């Protein structure tokens, strides 16, 4: 099943009249502005357009199945990456993560992907390219951000938490390798009942980037089945394993 006409009407009606004190320290409030069917190469989705009162940016939710008004919904938070998502840059794993998440969600009974307009881990497109320039001269992705005067990750999840509330989602299973996303959403009142790993094999251009995310930012990333870093909670899952093999490893 997918969203019914009555559910869509309810969400749109509430979006039009919605007012609240906002989420997070910036009191961010989002409204549902529009909903439409979106058949895609990854399955049948509804696309939900959101507008927020902080910076005028438009965010999107891609809803598969009867995910609204539900519990334990598989959810992926994806931050915008123009170079990766649109151009196919090999310097990051963003497009691979986006497509893998949409494919997985499209094959599940329900699921939601939130597409958040926070380019470059929240520093914006121009500063991301400046950081790339520093990386060309030997900086890693964390040190490049710090050299530009930013934290290693400037993203925050008030918009995402409010979007989930607006969609009437009661609890989620978060598809992520990043514990900060879990902590950030939990702090904003989102009930996260489980973590779903998103395993993407590295390429020669982004291996150092992914290793830096694991060693310096605490991302739960495995490299070719090698022993996990101390902060990693899952047993290694290697790309190419069958679902049965991966399940057997997790049960050991």
Secondary structure, DSSP 4 states (H G I P E B T S, - for coil): ----HHHHHHHHHHHHH-----BTTTTB-EEEEEEEEEEETTEEEEEEEEEETTT--EEEEEEESS-TT-SSEEEEEEE--IIIIIT--SSSSHHHHHHHHHHHHHHSSSEEEEEE--HHHHT-HHHHHHHHHHHTTT--HHHHHHHTT--S-----HHHHHHHHHTT---EEEE-SBHHHHHHHHHTT--EEEEE-------TTTHHHHHHHHHHH-B----TTPPPPTT--SPP--TT--HHHHHHHHH-
